[in-house]
């Protein structure tokens, strides 16, 4: 029974959770880069620079939360002796 559960959880993580985490990380990274771009391009306009600073801040917060969730998922899977998050080659 645990082998079936382990296989199911492994497939769910690889086929659903990992792509979602990757998509969210890419979005947070794009937000961070956009904030840097706004910050540099609007060097003379303090209001627009503040918008860039906020985008940078939220991009970093998003990345920290996403990679923290990834670590927590790995920790939980390891605690319950389930397979860690990695690719299943079947």
Secondary structure, DSSP 4 states (H G I P E B T S, - for coil): -HHHHHHHHHHHIIIIIHHHHHHHHHHHHHHHHHHHHHHHHTTT-HHHHHHHHHHHHHHHHHHHHHHHHHHHHHHHHHHTTPPPS-----
